[in-house]
Amino acid sequence: MISRRVWTQEQPASRGAEARALGIAGANDSPMKKEYDFSQGERGKFCREDAVPNLPIYLDGDNRAFIEEVAQLKKREVSTAVNEPIRSDRELLRTVE
């Protein structure tokens, strides 16, 4: 059975609110407003249409350790140590085709 938790005014809506409700030191004392006025807002103000997302790539632990070691030995950034072999493999694969 799936249970639903209904938030009421008395229940904290976040961990910060929960911490404040419990009186935990260091909890944020400035809770969010109930409403915000976006009538003067400008849609897309900080979004660029030509932006290209830079997606994270997650390596297995052994591959990450190897690449970090190679980067350190060659005194290069980890991203360079990852991209160089990919570029050379791409060129090799193009010649095989």
C-alpha positions in Angstrom: 0.0 0.0 0.0 1.3 3.4 -1.0 1.0 6.0 1.7 0.7 9.7 1.0 1.9 12.4 3.3 -0.3 15.5 3.3 1.5 18.7 4.2 -0.4 21.1 6.4 0.6 24.5 7.8 1.9 22.9 10.9 4.1 20.3 9.2 7.6 21.3 7.9 7.8 21.3 4.1 11.6 20.7 3.9 14.5 19.5 6.0 15.4 23.2 6.8 11.9 23.8 8.0 12.0 20.5 9.9 15.3 21.6 11.5 13.7 25.0 12.5 10.7 23.2 13.9 12.9 21.0 16.0 15.0 24.0 17.2 18.2 22.7 15.7 21.1 25.3 15.8 22.2 26.7 12.5 18.9 26.1 10.8 18.0 28.7 8.2 15.9 31.5 9.9 14.5 32.9 6.7 11.9 30.6 5.4 10.5 31.0 1.8 7.6 33.3 1.2 4.2 31.7 0.7 3.9 33.4 -2.7 6.2 35.1 -5.2 5.2 37.7 -7.8 6.5 36.8 -11.2 4.3 39.2 -13.1 7.3 41.4 -13.9 9.5 38.4 -14.8 11.0 37.9 -18.2 10.8 34.4 -19.6 14.1 33.0 -20.9 16.2 35.9 -19.6 19.1 33.7 -18.6 18.6 31.0 -21.1 20.6 31.0 -24.4 19.2 29.2 -27.4 22.7 28.3 -28.7 23.8 26.8 -25.3 25.1 23.2 -25.6 24.7 21.2 -22.4 27.9 19.7 -21.0 26.8 16.3 -19.8 28.7 14.6 -17.0 30.3 11.3 -17.9 30.7 8.8 -15.1 33.7 6.4 -15.3 34.0 3.1 -13.4 36.3 3.3 -10.4 39.2 1.5 -12.1 39.0 3.6 -15.3 38.8 6.8 -13.3 41.9 5.9 -11.2 43.8 5.0 -14.4 42.8 8.3 -16.2 43.8 10.3 -13.1 47.1 8.6 -13.0 47.7 9.2 -16.7 46.7 12.9 -16.3 49.1 13.3 -13.3 52.0 11.6 -15.2 51.5 13.8 -18.3 50.8 16.9 -16.1 47.5 17.5 -17.8 43.9 18.0 -16.9 41.8 14.8 -16.4 39.5 16.0 -19.2 42.4 16.1 -21.6 43.6 12.7 -20.6 40.1 11.4 -21.4 39.6 13.2 -24.7 43.0 12.4 -26.3 42.5 8.6 -26.5 39.0 9.1 -27.7 40.2 11.4 -30.5 42.9 8.9 -31.6 40.4 6.1 -31.5 38.0 8.1 -33.7 40.7 8.7 -36.2 41.7 5.0 -36.2 38.1 3.9 -36.7 37.7 6.3 -39.6 40.7 4.8 -41.4 39.2 1.2 -40.9 35.9 2.2 -42.4 
